[in-house]
Amino acid sequence: MRQVFLAAACFSLAMVGAARADPIEGKWRMPSGYDAKIASCGGAFCLTYTNGPYKGKTFGQMQPKGGGQYAGSVTDYTKGGKQYSGKGNLSGNTLSISGCVLGGLFCRSQSLNRL
C-alpha cells in the first residue's frame, strides 16, 4: 500500500511540473534555418542556439508579462554580440522576437516557429 501511495505522489508531482511549463518553452526554428531551445533559467526564459555557428550561445533572456507577451534582452552575434532591449509575442506556434534601441524607436524582428 505504501508503494502505491509513493507512486501516486511521484506521479502527482510530475504532473504539477508539467502543468507549470510556460508556453514559450520548447524547440524553435529561426528564419536562418538554425534551431533554438527556450528553457527556464533563473526566473526567466533563456533562448539558446542548438545548432549552427553560435551553437550553445544564449541569445536572449525573457520574462513573462502575461497574455503571451515577454520582455527582456536579446543578443545579436552577427553584430559582434551587441545586446538590445528585447520583447517577444507568442501567438500559437509563432514567437515574434524584437531587439530594440533608443527606447524602442528602432527595432529588428524575426519570427520563430515551434518544432
Order of alpha helices (4+ residues) and beta strands (2+ residues): alpha-beta-beta-beta-beta-beta-beta-beta-beta
